[in-house]
């Protein structure tokens, strides 16, 4: 996904925000204040990280919020708004992936009648690019554009298993302190490490009520040449018929991968 450059406590060098800067530059400095470690910011924090006076920040934040570029949380802080996501998904990289994958998501839905997900890794989260709702009554947390922890979903586990070593270590080291959406959410680093090894051995991941009670999930990687760029998954009431479901996912994922390989440069998709 195309996101603003990470903030570092001051606006990026190429986005001037001080005296003489244009209104556009100042607005971009506010958006650039958000990054992976600063997803939610107060008005004061935005002012400091963007290098803008508080009064200017207040005015621009109001305009950005009205347009949908920022959203206000229940606690009065601010986060990136849905309008930014709507624009980001138009970027050629993600749009290409969604368009290529779309007919195959419908194939999986037709074969399983389950909710189907397409996700990529965005830092320490799985970002859902597309979703088809299933016909069975299963609790579904994700929506298009939403993010969930990598370790709580099958799509996330696939992406985490293929992530750089340092990122896996980071997730494992902080696992015991992460929130537990359900009593079955994994908090033991050793258990998750074994599961990730199994993902690499078996070629797919599963979860059992780790994100929502009453919901299980299965996912497989999507590859562009030899690089895992996304994951394709389904949410089901149970893991009965696992082999059949995995086969349906693999057929679709392999087809998506072949189309990506024909039409995109290696590694052009996904988030590093």
N, C-alpha and C positions, 0 to 999 in steps of 0.2 A: 504494500500500500504506500502511496505517496504521502509523506507526512512532513511537517515543518522540521527544519534542522533542530537538533537538541539544544536546549538552553543551557547556559553555563553560569547563571547568576548575572549575566549581562547579555545584551542582544548580540547575535552573530555579527562578525565584522562587515559582512556584505549587506546588512540591514540596518542602516543608520537610524537611530531613534532620538538623538539629542536635538539641540537647537538647530533649526534649519532643515531638519528632516521633513519629508513630505508626510501627509496623513497616511498614505499607503504604507510607507516605510514603518511608521509607528504601529499601524495595525498589524503588519507582518511581525514586528518585534514582539507584540503581545501573543500572537499565535505561536511564534517560535520559542516562547517561554516554556511551553509544554514539551515534555519528552517522556521517555519510558519510566523515569523515576519521579516525574512530576506530572502526574495525570490530572490531579486536582489541585488548584491553587486558590488562595484567597486573593482579594483585591490588592492587599498590601504586597503579597508575594509576587503577584503579576507586575506590579509597579517596579519592584526591585529587580526582578529578573529581566524585565524589558528595558530597564534604564529610563523610565519615564516618570514624570511627576504624577502623584496620586490623582490629582484632579483630571489630568489628561487621560490617565488610565481608566478612571471611572467613566468618563464620557465615551471613550472608544469601546470599552467593554459593553456599555449599554447598546451601542450601535451594532456591535458584532453579535450580541445576544439577540437583538431584534431580527437580524438577518438570518440567524440560525447557525452562525459559525461558532458560537459559544453557548453552553447550557449552564444553568445555575442548579447547584445541588440542593438537597433538602437542608444542608447545613449552612447555606449561603455562600459557598465557594463556587468555583467555576471549572468547567471541563470543556474539552473540544466538543462541539455540537454535531448533530447528525448531518447538517448541511455540508460540512467538510468531508464527511464520509461519502455523501452522494457525489461530490466532485471527485474525490480520490478514486472511486470505483470506475470513473470514466477514463482514467489513465490507461494508455495502451497495454501496459503489462498486465494489470488485473482484469481489465475488460476482455483482453484476449483469452485469458484463462477461463473466465466465466462463460464466455460465448462458446469456446471449444467444449467445455465440460457439460453445458446445459442439456443437450440431447441425451447424454449418457446418464445424467442424474435422473431423467425421466425413464430411461431404460431400467435403472435400478429400482425406482419406485414401482414401475409396472411389474417387476419380478418379485418384489418383496412386500409391497403396500406399506412400507415403513417410511418414517421420516428420513430424508436423505440430506446429508451435509457435505459442503465443500469448504475446506478450511486451509489457511496458510499460517505459518508461524509469524507472529509480530512480537519480537522481543521474547518475553517470558509468558506470552499468552498465545492462544489460538484465536485467530480472527476468522469469523465465518463470512465467506463471500457469497454463498448461495445456499438456499434451503428449499426443499419440497416437503410439505406437511404430509404425514402418513394418515392412514385411515383407522389405525388402532388408537385406543385411549392410553397414551403414555405421556407422563410429564415431560415437557420439553422446555428447557431453560433458554437455549440459544435462539437468537434471531439474526437476520442478515445484518452484518455490521457490528454484532456484539463480540465481546472477547471473554474467554473463560480460561482458567488456569490450565496449563499444559497437562498436569498430572491427573486431572479429574475426568478427562474424556478420552475416548479411544482415538479420535482424530488428533488430540493433543499428544497422546503417548507416541503415536507414530512419528509425529513431527519432532518430539523431544528425543526419541531414539536415534534419529538421524541428524540431530543438531550438533554443533561443535562441542568438543569435549568440555571446554570451559563453561559453556552454558549449562550442560548437564550437571556439572559439579555445583554450579550455583544453585540450581533448582534442588538438588539433593541436599545441599548444606542447609538450606532454609526450610526444607519440608516440614520438620517438626513444629515450626512456628506458624505454618500456613493455616488459614481457616479450614474447618471441616464442614462442607455443605451437608454431609450425611454421616451417620456413625460408621459407614463403610468406606469413607474417604481415606486414602492411604497417607499415613504420616510417618511411616518407617522408611528411612532412606534405603536400607538393605533390601526391603521388599520391592520398592520401586526400581532399584537397580537391577534386580533379577527379572522383573517384568520387562524392562527395556531391552535387556539381553534377549529375552524370549521374542520380543517384537522383531529384532534383527534376524533371529534364527527362523522364525515361523513366517515372517512377512506380513503380519497383521497384528492388531492390538484389540483388546476387549476391556470393557469395564462392566461392573455389576453393582448398580445403585451407588456409584461413587460420586455422582453429581446430583442426582435426584432419586428419591426413593421410588421404586417401581419402574425404573428405567435402566436398561442395559444398552451398551453400544459396541459396535464393531467397526473397525476402520482399516484401510490399506493405504500404502503410499502411492502417489502419482509422481512418475519420474519424467524428466526431460533429459533424454540421454541417460547419463548415470547419476544425475542429481535429483534428489527428492525435493520437489517444489511445492507440493500440496498434499493433502490427504482427503480421501473420500470415505465417508462413514454413514452408518445408519443407526437409528435408535429404535430398540425393540423392547417388548415387555420381558423377554427372557432370552437366554442364549441357546435355546433349543433350536436344532437345525443349523448350528453354527457353520458347519462345512458348506452347506448350500448357500448360506448368506455370504460367506467369504468368497465363494466362487463367483457369485453375481457381482460383488464389488471388484474383484480382480479383473474380470472381463472388461468392465467399464473403465477402470483405472488404466489398464493397459492400452485401451483404445484412445483414451485422452492423451496418454503419454506419447503414443505414436503420432498423433496430430500435432502435439506441441513440438516434437522433435523435427517434424517436417517444416513447421512454420515459425520457430523461434530459435534464437541463439541459445547455446547451452547456458543453463543457470540464469536465464533472464527473468525467471519468475521466482517469487518467494522473497522472504526477508532474512537478511543475514544477521 
